[in-house]
Amino acid sequence: MNMEKMSYKKLTAVALFLTLGLSVPIFSYLAQQKTDKQTSASTKSRQEEVNLASITQFDTTKPMVINDIPFWYGKAGDEVLIIGDQLGETEGEIFVGKVKVLPTYWDNNNIQFVLNENMRSGDLIIQRIDGKSVKWSGLIDVYSSVKKEQIDINGNFIIFTNFKPGSTINIITDDSLISQTKSTTVSTLQDKNKIYSYPLNTPRFVVEFENLNRDLLHNIYVTYNGAVVPFKLGISTIEEQIGNIEKLNNPNNIQPVE
Amino acid sequence: MNKKLIYFATLLIILSSSVIFIYFNLTNPSIPSVNDISTLSNTNQVSIKYITSNYANYGNVFDPIVNINVQTPKGIKSMEFLLDSGAVVSAMPKSTLEDFNMVFDDLNRIVVKGHGSTFFAYMSNITVEINGKTKEIPVLFTNTDVGSKVLGRRGFFDQYNIEFNSEQQKIIIKEFN
């Protein structure tokens, strides 16, 4: 193609022809390519789904099992989902810290209930309609929706609530007390006590002991930027410590053990 | 340099750019203001045009997307929602909690079951403007950062007659008394 000999009119026509002629196959190809648009109408398919146990038939010869409780903690109004097997086809009874709770849903593999204002942290027991029951190995942790630094002791657990992220938990115990929650440091003190330290990065933090004997528990305190943070004692702690309250520091007079 | 060659190359560039611009505007339209259903209209209904997307295997399909003004502690914010009559209640991803100065711990958690999946979500209400009127609608904040905001049946589809008029390529949202 000799452009020198072509008129401007012809050049324009050729350019137009080339552009349109090439754009048809190119854009036809592009139109057939995959789009990034999701074909799902809702967000349901993209949720962080809970892995439920497989649906099983009720069989009284099989053991009653609690496999998982994805959220074993919450405040009044929060719903709890229990995932298990052989829980029964009809509603039985639920006990949290010995208080009976009404279920919102019950089948052989799932039970749901809502935490309420009257509930306290405690053991979870599921009792089937035929009287058989199972106790969960963990603890249902009910906390106040009022945001205040709080420490609860329940069973083998020490529960820290609403402390600022970045705080440090310090638990001083007798040397013979064994903690199952991994701490950052464990230092042995002169008087044969030891101090467990945990960095606190979440509003809820639970330290579990293998067998928490309160007589071997000497001091608990939380520091933030080196200063001790005052806290209130959880109801369960206060109830259980009546007559022995000196074992835990008065929140208004906390002195860490050196 | 050959003047005619420069002319030809320039013309080719201009024409190609124009064709590309037209193509992408036709296939990927930005959300136009006509999809805003917050602004007061003269009647008790608002009408918005269909927006289409090109889906693999299905070609151009309309997306029922609306823009609504939502009241937040930081002021009014226009948000894009998908009309989803299949959803029991409106839903928003957790990334939007920041707009409302909230965290999950401020809200009540519920178990959501449906279509073979089970997940946890957190209940709240939001205040929106539809056709110039403010309205509080229940919403679930889901534990995911991705996903569309959707307007579901409770508080939206049960408060308005929603017409998908494919012949006229528009959605009509009409408040009833």
Interface residues (C-beta under 8 A of the other chain):
Chain A: M3 E4 M6 Y8 L11 T12 V14 A15 L16 L18 T19 L20 S23 F27 L30 A31 Q33 K34 T35 K37 T39 A41 S42 T43 K44 S45 R46 Q47 E48 E49 V50 L52 P70 F71 G74 K75 G77 D78 E79 L81 Y105 N110 Q112 P203
Chain B: N2 K4 L5 Y7 F8 L11 L12 L15 S16 V19 I20 Y23 T27 S53 N54 Y55 A56 Y58 G59 D63 L82 D84 G86 A87 A91 P93 D105 N108 R109 I110 V111 V112 G114 H115 S117 T118 F119 F120 A121 T142 N143 T144 V146 G147 S148 V150
